[in-house]
């Protein structure tokens, strides 16, 4: 991750190169100057030969370079020739060669040529010197890698290809105290293919091939002057912020790998999905959803293929990002909804089909208020901190808990507050106050089946039932138990009104 400054800058620059606009009055000189300002703000050294003409500027030999952190060498990208052409109506066309090889090198350890081939590419910039809009489209953008060198060894026959069809979108860049960038982009189809084998003498190889339909990206980024991702805390304090949302439709891939005597291959498909990301000085968020996922893989080490299906996969994380005395929102959601595995896996432990094989679900969803006592974005400051605990949790709400599998279903919800001034009552944990309500359906039936299968000894099942009787009471419906666990700030713990501590 230490090189993400250079990667992020290059990625956004390449995005601009795949971008265009319509607005007021901007010149070729303005656009080229803005590109140089953008790149130098990311820390790149920019070299190029400019040739001015009556209708614009041609930039030959464009090259950008950056020193890598911790003395790990230098990253360099050679782009070749670009043309910025005044169209006579206050807009500028950015003209790229249909075939544009970009040489990328990182010291002597890594090198490649990144080939960009475009069909039907249009990029027009409009607006003014301080507010430019790129309107862009292309029938197809194909990116491939050649001349790959890793650790000084050329990787022969390496194949890395990405193709995007019917790409279009708009990027707006506004220069104020911060550079404010807003982007919206759609791509009908993305296909990719990777096939890499280690140099001669090794038996390791990897193949991945897949496709994704109906991709849409929306993002907003605020970029301060003097951007330095090596000093993330200062960069965020200076105003850096980013948020993005990506959605896609049907997608799928297949893979195969070999590493010595280990081999595996498989495939995966999904109906749709999305990813979200947000970061500013106060908070960090990341999340994603996949719908209708199906996976299959096989290996000589397995006696049969493995098939897995998950109707809904969810992950969402929200957390504070700054040191503060004021509690902020946090939350976490993890869900595997309607999860099924192939009968061949079930038969390994349940050949008689005694257990229910209905879809399983695992769900945990909670939020609350918390604050950091250290600056987690400043590793040096955090490492030198002498605080006993890095943060404080002030309240926690379990909005939903569910574990459903093999005929049993455990659900729950509850809420707690925490006294961070009392670390003695619960042996170093801030004293909680609150309650948790739980409900278990099918628990006894599951234990009966496990005993019948010989997986659970009868005496252990009896002990488990005694513990359930201590913590739970009979609820409504067949084989249903409920439990209310209460925690008092003075150290008392009660189950259904009975004191346990």
N, C-alpha and C positions, 0 to 999 in steps of 0.2 A: 504493500500500500504506500510505501515511501515515495514512489514515483507518480502518485496520482495527480500531482500538480501539472506535470508535463502532459500526462495522458488526458486530463480534463481539458486543458487548454487546446491541445491538438484536436480532440474530438469535437469541441465546440467550433473550432476554426473550420474543420472539414464540413460540419453541419452548415456553417455560413456559406461554404463553397458549393453546397448543394441547395442553396436558397435564392429569393428575389422581391418587386414593389409597384406603388402608384400614389402620388401625393402632391409636392409643391416644386421646389427647385433645389436640385443637388447636382454636383459636377463630378466628373471622373476623378479630379484631384481630391475632392472631399472624401470620396469613397475609399480611394487608395490610402489616404492619410488616416482614415478611421481604422482600416485594417491594420496598419502599422501600429497605431496607438493601442488597439485591442491586444495585439500580440506582445508588444513590449510590456504592457501592464501585467500580462501573465508571466513575465520574466524571460521572454525569448529575445535573443539577439536576431535581428532581421537584416538580411543582406539581399540586395537585388540591384539589377541594372534597369533604370527607367528610361524609356524613350517617349518623349512627348510628341504629339501630332495635333493637327487642327481639330480632330474630333475625339481626343482622349489620350490615354497612356497605355503603353505596352510594357509589362514588367517581365524581364527576362532573368532567368537564373534565381528565382525566388528561393531562399533558403532560410530556415529558422533553426536556432540551436539554443540549448539550455544546459547549464551545469546541473548534474543530478545531486541529490542530498548526500551528505556524509562522504564526499569525495569519491562517489561511485562512477565517475566519468562524466560524459556529456551525451545528451540526446540531440540528434540532428535529423531534420527532414528537408529534403530537396524537392520543391514542387515543380520547377520548370518555368513555363511561360503562361502568364495571364494577361488578359486585355480588358481594360475599363473604357467603354466607349460611350461618349455623350450622344444621346439619341435626338437632341435638338428640341425636346419638349420638357426639359427640366428633370429628366430621368436618365439613368445610366445602366447600360447592359454590361454585365460581367460575363465575359466569354472565356470558356475553358476549352481546351482541346478535347475532341471526342475520346481520344486515348491519352491519358495523362499518367505516366509512371512517376511515382513519388518514392525516392530512395530514403529509407529510414535506417538510422544506425544508432546504437547505444554503445559507446566506446568500442572495444574490440570484441565484446562478448556477443553482440546481437546485431544482425543486419537483415534487411529484406527490402524488396521492392513492392510497393503497394500500388497496384494498377487500377485506375478508375476509368471505366469505359461507359460513356453515356450515349443515349439515343433520345433525340427530341428534347434536349435540355434547354430550358429558358430561365434566365436569372436577370431580373430588373430591379434596380434600386431607385426609390423615390423618396421625397421628403425634403429635408434640409440638412445642413452640416451637423446639427445637433440631434436630429431625429430622422433616422433612416428606416425605411420599411423594405424588406426583401420579399418579393413575391416570386415563388419558384415552382417549377414543375419539370417532370421528365417522364418520358415513356418508360425508360428503363435506366437504372444505374447498377452497374456490375462492378464489384470490387474483388480482386484476386491478389494472391500473394505469390511472388516468385523470388528466386535467389535467396532463399532462407538460410541464414547462418546462425547457429546457436553454439555459444562457447567456442567459437573459432572453427567449428565443423559445419560444412555445408550439408544441409538436409536434402538429399536428392529425392525427387518425385513427391515432394510435399505438395498437397493440394488443399488450398483454403480459398473457397469461393463464396461470395454473398451476392445475390441478385435481388433488386427491388424493382417492382413494376408499378407503373402509374403512381408516382410520387408527386405530391403537391403540398404546398403550405405557405405560411407567412411568418416571417420573423421581424419584429420591430425592436430597434435599439435606440434608446433615448439617453443622451448624455446630460446628466445633471451632476449633483455632487457624487452620485453613484451612476454607473451605467445600468439602466433598467432594460432587460431583454425579455420579450414575450414571444413565445413560439407556439404555433399550431401546425401540425403536420399529419398527413394521412398517407398510407401506403396500402395498395390493394393486396399485394403478396410479397412476402420475403421468403426466399429460399436460400439454404446454406448447405455447404458440403465441406467436410474436413476429412482429410486422409493423410496421416503423418506416420512415418516409421523412423525410428532412431537410426543413426548412421550404421554403416555396414559392420557386422560383427555382433549386433544386438538383435534380439528377437521380439522387441517391443513395438507395438503399433496401435494406432487408434483411428477409428472411422466413425464419423457422425454425419448424418444427412437428415435434413428436415425442412419444414415449410410452416409458415404462419400467415394467416389471412386477416385482412381488415384491421390493420394496425393503425391506431391513432395516438398521437402524442400532443400533450399540452403542458407547457412549462412557463414559469416566471422566475427570473434570476436577477438579483441585485448584486453588482460587482463593484467593490470600492477600488480606489486608486492604490497602487502599490500592493496588489494582491500577492499574498504569500501563504500557501497552504501548509508550509512547514511550521508556521506560527498560527495555528488554527484559531486559538482563543482571540488573538489580536485581530485576525481577519474577520471573525464574527462580530467583534466589538466595533470594527470599522464599518459594519453594515452588510457584510456578505449574507445573502439569504437565497434559498432556492426551494422551489416546490415543483413537482412534476407528477403527471398522471398518464399512464399508458394503458390502453385497452387493446385487446385483440380477439379475433374470432377463433374459428377452428384451427388447430395446430397439431403438429405431430413430428416425431423424429424417430430414427432408428440408429443403433450404435453397435459397435463391435470393438473389443480391445483384446490385446494379447500382451502379456508381460511374462516372459519366460515360459513356464509351464502353465500359467494361469490364463484362462480365456473366458470370455462371456460375451453374449450378444443379446439384444433386446430391442424393444420399441415402446413408444408411448404416444398417446393421443389425448386431446382434451377438446371440449366444446367451445370454451371461451375462458378468458382470464383477464386480470388487471394487476398493475403495480402502482403504488403511490409512494412518494418520498417527499419529505419536508424537513428543512433545516434552517434555523436562524439562531440568534444569540440566546434565545430563551428556551427553545425546545427542539427535539429531534423526533421525527416520526418515519415509520416505514411499514408498508403493508402490502398484502397481495391476496388474490383469490384465484383459484382454478376450479372450473366446473366440468363435471363429466370426464374426469381423468381415468384413463385405462393404461395399465403398464403390463408388460410381459418381458421376462428375461429367462435365459437358460445358460447353463454352464456345464462342462464335463464333470465338475465337482458336485453337481446336483443330480439326483436321480430322475428328475422330471422338470419341465418348464414351470415357472411361477407366474401366475396371473393375479393382478391386483386391480381393483376398481374403487374409486373414491368419488362419490357424487359431488362433494363440496370440500375444498381445502381452503382454510382461511388462516392468515397470520397478520396481526396488526400490533404494532408497538408504538407507544407514545411515552416520552420521558423528558424531564427537564434537562437542559444542556448547560445551565449557568449556575454558578455559586450564588446563592441568595438566602436571605432569612425568611423570605415569603414563600409559603408552600405553593407548588404548581401542579397542574394536572399530570397524571401518568396513567397508563393502562396497558393491558396485554390481552389479546384474544388469540387463542389457538383452537382450531377445529379440524377434525377429520370426520366429515359427515357421511353416514351410510357407506362404511368401509367394508369391502368384501375381499376374500382371498379364495383362490381356487380350491376345489375339493381335494386335490392331491396333497395340499398342505394340511387341511383338516384331517385327512385320513391317517396322517402320521401319528396323531395323538388321539384320534377318535374314529377308529375304523368302523365302529358300529353305528355311527351317526346318532349318538345319544344326545350330544349338545346341540342347542339351537344354532343354526348357521345363518340366521337372519343378519342383515347388515348391522355392523357395529358403529357406534359414534363415540368420539371423545371430544369434549368441549370444556374449555376453561375461559371465562370472560370476566375480567375484573378491572376496576379503575380506582382512583383515589387521589390523594394529595401528598406531595413529598417535596423535599428540597435537598440540594447538594450542599455540603459544608466545604467541599473542595471544588476547584475548577477542573472538571473532567476533560476539558478541551485543551488543557495545558499540562502535559505529562510531567514536566519538570516541577511545576508548582504542586501538583497532586502528589508526586513522589516525595517532596520535601515536607509535606503536611504532617503535623503531629497529632491530628484529631484521631480519637479512638475509633469512631465510625465515620465513613465518608459521607453519609447522608442520613436524613430523617424521614420516616413515614409518619404522616399525621392521621390519615384515615384510609381505610381500605374497604371497598364494597365488592363482594363477590356477586356479580349480577346473575351469573348462571354457571352451574357445574353439571356435567353429565358424563357418566361412563356407562355405556350400554354395550353389552357383549355376552354371548353364550347364554342368553335367556335371562340375564339379570340387568337391572337398570337402576343406577344410583344417580339421583339429582340433588341439587342443593343451591342455596342462596343465603347471603348473610352480609353483615356490615360491622366494622370495628373502628374505634378510634384508639389512638395510641398516645400515652403520656411519655414524651421523650425526656422528662425530668426524673422519671422513676425507672431506673435500670436495675433495681435490686429485687423487686417483688417477683420478677420472672427471670432471675439469673442473667442479667445483661440485656434482656429484650425489653424495649419500651413497653410499659404496662398497658395491655389492651383492655378495652371495654366494649362488649357487643355480644352478638348472638349469631349462630349458624344453624339453619334449618336443613335437615337432610331427610331424604326419603329413598328407601331401598325396596324395589319390587323384584321378586324372583330370586332373592338371595338364598333362601333355604332350598329351593328347587335346584339351584346351581350346585350347592354343596352335595345334595343327594346324588346328583348325576356324577359329580367328581368321585364320590365314594364308590358308586356303582362301576365306574371305569377303573378303579384302583389307583387313581392319581392322588387321592386324599384319604389317609387312614381315618377310620371311624373315630378314634379317640381325639384326633386333631379337629375333626368336624364338630365333635361335641364341645371341645374347648372353645371353638369359634362361636358356636351358638350361645354358650354361656356369656362370652364377651358381648355379643350382640344384645343379649337380654339385659346386660348392665347398662348399655348405652342407648338402647332403643326400646320403643313400645310398639305394640301391634297397631297398625293403622287400618284404614278402610280398604276393603278389597282383599282378594286372596293373596297370601304370601307377601304382605306389605308391612314394612316396619318404618317408623318415623323416629326422628331424634332431634331434640333442640339442645344444642350445646351453648351454654352461656358462660361468658368470662367477665368477672367483675374486676374493677380497677384495684381492689384491695387484695387480689390474689385468689379469690374464690373461682372455682370451676364447677359448673353444674350441668348435669345431663338430665333433661326432662324434670327439672326441679330438684333432683337428688344431688347433694354435694359430693363431688369427687375429690376436691382439693380445697 
